[in-house]
Amino acid sequence: MADHGGGNNHAIASERLNMAFAAMHWSKGALAMEFQDRMLKCVDCGTDFVFTAGEQLFFHDKQFRNEPKRCKACKSKRVSVLGPTPSRQNFQGHAKVETHGVCSQCGKETTVPFRPTQGRPIFCRDCFRERRHAATA
């Protein structure tokens, strides 16, 4: 096991524990998965790093679709420069949009959380609620 920065015994013990968990099999044949450590190449620095069996199990359990792209050192450096990833509400990488406009029903100035499509009406909060209530009644 490679120790990339820190010489931390806790990290080594944690990695061993992850490998032990990854070797477990689910009972009754419902799911028999065994993960093995894999070597990946960091997209930033080009060095090889271990994608541990435990990390693979974690990714599988969380239904992550992509493997890690960066070694731990480069990931830490990236987070320190860019800050942590955005919250789930903006998980697609789109910035929150607020557009000022005039309500198509009452004429009151309002703000909507999207960019209106040309020709489509926009409604203030009150008119939107009124229309939604009328549609469900």
Backbone torsions as a table, in degrees:
resi	resn	phi	psi	omega
1	MET	NA	129.2	-179.4
2	ALA	-84.3	138.7	176.2
3	ASP	-107.9	107.4	-176.3
4	HIS	-99.1	82.0	173.4
5	GLY	88.7	109.6	170.9
6	GLY	123.5	-36.0	-178.0
7	GLY	58.2	36.1	-171.9
8	ASN	-86.0	116.6	178.6
9	ASN	-63.5	-32.7	178.5
10	HIS	-62.1	-41.9	179.9
11	ALA	-64.6	-39.1	179.6
12	ILE	-66.8	-44.3	178.2
13	ALA	-62.7	-40.1	179.1
14	SER	-63.8	-41.5	179.8
15	GLU	-64.8	-40.2	177.4
16	ARG	-63.4	-41.2	178.3
17	LEU	-63.3	-43.0	177.2
18	ASN	-58.9	-41.9	-180.0
19	MET	-65.2	-37.5	178.9
20	ALA	-65.6	-43.7	178.0
21	PHE	-62.8	-37.6	-178.0
22	ALA	-68.1	-24.8	-179.3
23	ALA	-79.6	-10.8	-179.1
24	MET	-68.0	148.5	175.6
25	HIS	-113.2	143.0	175.8
26	TRP	-77.0	141.8	-174.6
27	SER	-75.0	164.6	175.1
28	LYS	61.0	21.6	173.4
29	GLY	67.8	6.6	-178.7
30	ALA	-63.6	-40.6	179.8
31	LEU	-151.6	113.4	178.8
32	ALA	-115.7	98.1	-178.7
33	MET	-125.5	135.1	174.7
34	GLU	-130.2	118.5	-180.0
35	PHE	-95.8	147.2	176.7
36	GLN	-127.0	149.0	177.7
37	ASP	-55.8	139.6	179.3
38	ARG	-130.5	147.0	177.2
39	MET	-92.9	129.7	176.1
40	LEU	-122.5	161.5	-179.9
41	LYS	-109.3	128.7	179.7
42	CYS	-68.4	131.2	-179.8
43	VAL	-73.5	-19.1	-179.3
44	ASP	-88.5	-54.8	-174.0
45	CYS	-103.9	-11.9	176.2
46	GLY	81.6	0.6	179.1
47	THR	-80.9	155.0	175.8
48	ASP	-80.0	143.0	174.7
49	PHE	-140.0	158.2	-175.6
50	VAL	-90.1	126.9	169.6
51	PHE	-97.6	96.3	-169.9
52	THR	-66.7	159.7	177.3
53	ALA	-59.7	-38.7	178.4
54	GLY	-65.1	-40.0	176.7
55	GLU	-65.3	-38.7	178.0
56	GLN	-63.6	-40.8	177.3
57	LEU	-62.5	-43.4	177.5
58	PHE	-59.7	-48.1	179.1
59	PHE	-59.5	-41.4	179.7
60	HIS	-64.2	-46.3	-179.3
61	ASP	-62.8	-36.7	179.8
62	LYS	-85.0	-1.1	-179.7
63	GLN	59.3	35.8	173.4
64	PHE	-71.3	137.2	-175.8
65	ARG	-94.4	-22.1	-175.8
66	ASN	-112.3	144.8	174.7
67	GLU	-76.6	160.7	175.8
68	PRO	-63.8	147.3	-178.1
69	LYS	-105.3	-18.2	-173.2
70	ARG	-126.1	148.2	173.6
71	CYS	-68.6	166.9	-177.0
72	LYS	-60.9	-38.4	-179.6
73	ALA	-63.8	-46.0	-179.7
74	CYS	-69.3	-35.4	178.3
75	LYS	-64.8	-43.4	178.3
76	SER	-62.4	-43.0	179.4
77	LYS	-62.5	-42.9	-179.3
78	ARG	-63.7	-43.8	179.7
79	VAL	-64.4	-38.3	-179.4
80	SER	-67.9	-29.8	180.0
81	VAL	-84.4	-48.2	-174.5
82	LEU	-91.3	-18.8	-173.7
83	GLY	88.4	169.6	-178.8
84	PRO	-65.6	163.2	-179.6
85	THR	-62.9	153.2	-179.5
86	PRO	-63.9	160.0	-179.4
87	SER	-67.1	168.5	-176.5
88	ARG	-59.1	-29.7	-177.3
89	GLN	-63.9	-25.6	178.3
90	ASN	-116.0	33.4	-170.6
91	PHE	-64.8	-16.7	179.7
92	GLN	-87.0	1.8	176.7
93	GLY	85.6	7.5	-179.8
94	HIS	-91.1	136.5	176.6
95	ALA	-73.3	147.4	178.1
96	LYS	-66.6	132.0	-176.3
97	VAL	-110.2	134.7	170.8
98	GLU	-129.0	124.9	-178.1
99	THR	-117.3	131.8	176.5
100	HIS	-85.9	141.2	179.0
101	GLY	-164.1	-170.4	-179.6
102	VAL	-117.5	131.7	-179.6
103	CYS	-60.6	130.7	-178.1
104	SER	-71.2	-18.0	-177.4
105	GLN	-96.2	-49.8	-174.1
106	CYS	-107.8	-12.9	178.0
107	GLY	84.3	4.0	-179.4
108	LYS	-77.3	144.2	175.9
109	GLU	-68.5	140.0	-176.6
110	THR	-149.3	171.2	174.7
111	THR	-124.8	134.3	178.7
112	VAL	-119.8	149.6	-175.6
113	PRO	-86.5	36.2	179.4
114	PHE	-159.5	170.4	173.8
115	ARG	-94.4	116.2	-177.4
116	PRO	-63.8	143.4	175.1
117	THR	-82.5	139.6	-177.7
118	GLN	-57.7	131.3	178.5
119	GLY	90.3	-12.4	179.4
120	ARG	-94.4	139.9	-178.5
121	PRO	-73.1	153.2	169.1
122	ILE	-120.5	152.0	-175.6
123	PHE	-130.3	146.1	173.0
124	CYS	-71.2	170.3	-177.1
125	ARG	-57.8	-44.7	-178.1
126	ASP	-63.8	-47.1	-179.6
127	CYS	-66.9	-36.3	178.2
128	PHE	-63.0	-45.9	178.6
129	ARG	-62.2	-42.1	179.8
130	GLU	-60.3	-46.0	179.8
131	ARG	-66.1	-40.5	-179.8
132	ARG	-65.8	-41.1	178.6
133	HIS	-63.9	-41.3	179.9
134	ALA	-66.0	-34.5	-179.3
135	ALA	-71.2	-30.1	-179.0
136	THR	-88.5	-13.8	-178.1
137	ALA	-80.6	NA	NA
